[in-house]
């Protein structure tokens, strides 16, 4: 079942299925939404990759691990990353 990254709990892992467009207007690279998609891809967050929730800060970012790198992502941006649970 596909769900936004913000709905996964700490320690959960999923496969990225979709990156929703950001605040950019029109179609971004390869017709995949606005400029927010390109920024996510520049961080290594791409469709088909495995992503793990390391921690969810109460008033801060969601820390994820992808390709052995940890990245802090704001909740608004994290809500635009859709995943399928790896081990439901």
C-alpha positions as CSV (number, residue, x, y, z in Angstrom):
1,X,0.0,0.0,0.0
2,X,1.5,3.3,-1.1
3,X,1.7,6.1,1.6
4,X,3.5,9.3,2.2
5,X,6.9,9.0,4.0
6,X,5.4,11.1,6.9
7,X,3.1,8.1,7.8
8,X,6.0,5.7,8.4
9,X,7.2,5.2,11.9
10,X,10.8,5.3,13.2
11,X,12.8,2.3,12.1
12,X,10.4,1.5,9.2
13,X,11.8,1.0,5.7
14,X,10.1,1.5,2.4
15,X,10.7,1.6,-1.4
16,X,10.2,5.0,-3.0
17,X,7.3,4.7,-5.5
18,X,6.6,8.4,-6.4
19,X,8.0,11.9,-5.9
20,X,5.3,14.5,-6.0
21,X,6.1,17.9,-7.5
22,X,7.1,20.8,-5.3
23,X,6.3,24.5,-5.5
24,X,7.6,24.9,-9.0
25,X,5.2,25.8,-11.8
26,X,4.7,23.6,-14.8
27,X,6.4,20.4,-15.6
28,X,9.8,19.6,-14.2
29,X,12.5,17.3,-15.6
30,X,11.0,14.5,-17.6
31,X,7.4,15.7,-16.8
32,X,7.6,14.8,-13.1
33,X,6.2,17.8,-11.4
34,X,8.0,21.0,-10.2
35,X,11.4,21.8,-9.1
36,X,11.0,20.0,-5.7
37,X,11.4,16.7,-7.5
38,X,14.8,17.7,-8.9
39,X,16.0,18.8,-5.4
40,X,15.0,15.5,-3.9
41,X,16.8,13.6,-6.7
42,X,19.9,15.7,-6.1
43,X,19.8,14.4,-2.5
44,X,19.8,10.8,-3.8
45,X,16.1,10.4,-3.1
46,X,14.8,8.6,-6.3
47,X,12.0,6.2,-7.3
48,X,13.0,2.6,-6.7
49,X,15.4,3.3,-3.8
50,X,15.0,2.0,-0.3
51,X,14.6,4.6,2.4
52,X,14.5,4.2,6.2
53,X,13.1,6.5,8.9
54,X,15.9,7.0,11.4
55,X,14.1,9.5,13.7
56,X,11.2,11.9,13.7
57,X,12.0,15.1,15.6
58,X,9.0,16.5,17.5
59,X,9.5,20.0,16.1
60,X,12.1,19.4,13.5
61,X,12.9,17.3,10.5
62,X,12.4,13.7,9.7
63,X,15.8,12.0,9.5
64,X,16.1,9.3,6.8
65,X,18.8,7.0,5.7
66,X,19.3,6.3,2.0
67,X,22.4,4.7,0.4
68,X,24.2,4.8,3.8
69,X,23.7,8.5,4.1
70,X,21.5,10.3,6.7
71,X,19.5,13.3,5.5
72,X,17.1,15.6,7.4
73,X,14.0,16.4,5.5
74,X,11.3,18.9,6.4
75,X,7.8,17.4,6.9
76,X,6.3,19.3,3.9
77,X,8.9,17.8,1.6
78,X,8.6,14.3,3.2
79,X,4.9,14.4,2.6
80,X,5.7,14.5,-1.1
81,X,7.7,11.2,-1.0
82,X,5.5,8.1,-1.4
83,X,6.7,4.7,-0.4
84,X,5.6,1.1,-0.2
85,X,6.5,-0.7,3.0
86,X,9.3,-3.1,2.6
87,X,8.3,-5.3,5.5
88,X,4.7,-4.6,6.4
